[in-house]
Structures are given as structure tokens and as C-alpha cells.
């Protein structure tokens, strides 16, 4: 038994993938509670998970998840959020979004343009709810 567990950790075992055996609807539900970056990171789990993130019915974007420490310049975190948000909204293909959560902090008018675009894209994909936007003080 210990040898099988060791092989499974090394990637060559025959251990069952119990999480991967769950139906997509249940996996989507679980993934919908995670920040968007964590959802996308699931692509490395197995071939089945490669595109699963694209159809999760909720997108959670939080500026503070893009900062790498409190001493980092805000603009670097913003640039990472901008790049990630543009890509995820372009590549996401759920038939309908149930929720779009955005927590953004910005100081300049240029960032306002990006947030407007993200909210518009999300609204185009949403039929059920209006996007929740926290801390978007200038919108």
C-alpha cells in the first residue's frame, strides 16, 4: 500500500482520481468559490482539468490576489491583474455567468477604462445577475 501511494505521488501510480471522477457540474460549483487564479491553476491536475476552468459559471477577481507582498508597488500588481483579467474574460466560455465578482483598487483614470471593459464583457455573458463590484470607488 505504501508503494502505491509513493508511485501515485511520483505520477506513475494507479491511484484513483476520486476528485476527477466527480461530475463537471459539481466541480464547477466547487471551483466557483475560488479566486480566478486558483481556478485556472487546476489545469495542471490532469487532462480532464485542462479546460474545465473555462466553463466555471462564476469569476472572482480580486486586486489583492495579484500583489506579491505589501511592499510591492501597486502598479505591478495592477499590471498582473490587467493581463490576467483580459485573458480570462477572452478565453472563458461558460454559456452564462452566474456571478462576476470584482474587487479593484485604482488611482488613475486609465484603470477605469479597463474595469469598464471587464464589467461590459461580464454583462454580455450574464443573463441572471448584475456583476458585484466592490471597492470600485470611481465607477
C-alpha positions, 0 to 999 in steps of 0.5 A, spaced: 500 500 500 505 504 501 508 503 494 502 505 491 501 511 494 509 513 493 508 511 485 501 515 485 505 521 488 511 520 483 505 520 477 506 513 475 501 510 480 494 507 479 491 511 484 484 513 483 482 520 481 476 520 486 476 528 485 476 527 477 471 522 477 466 527 480 461 530 475 463 537 471 457 540 474 459 539 481 466 541 480 464 547 477 460 549 483 466 547 487 471 551 483 466 557 483 468 559 490 475 560 488 479 566 486 480 566 478 487 564 479 486 558 483 481 556 478 485 556 472 491 553 476 487 546 476 489 545 469 495 542 471 491 536 475 490 532 469 487 532 462 480 532 464 482 539 468 485 542 462 479 546 460 474 545 465 476 552 468 473 555 462 466 553 463 466 555 471 459 559 471 462 564 476 469 569 476 472 572 482 477 577 481 480 580 486 486 586 486 489 583 492 490 576 489 495 579 484 500 583 489 506 579 491 507 582 498 505 589 501 511 592 499 510 591 492 508 597 488 501 597 486 502 598 479 505 591 478 500 588 481 495 592 477 499 590 471 498 582 473 491 583 474 490 587 467 493 581 463 490 576 467 483 579 467 483 580 459 485 573 458 480 570 462 474 574 460 477 572 452 478 565 453 472 563 458 466 560 455 461 558 460 454 559 456 452 564 462 455 567 468 452 566 474 456 571 478 462 576 476 465 578 482 470 584 482 474 587 487 479 593 484 483 598 487 485 604 482 488 611 482 488 613 475 483 614 470 486 609 465 484 603 470 477 605 469 477 604 462 479 597 463 474 595 469 469 598 464 471 593 459 471 587 464 464 589 467 461 590 459 464 583 457 461 580 464 454 583 462 454 580 455 455 573 458 450 574 464 443 573 463 441 572 471 445 577 475 448 584 475 456 583 476 458 585 484 463 590 484 466 592 490 471 597 492 470 600 485 470 607 488 470 611 481 465 607 477 
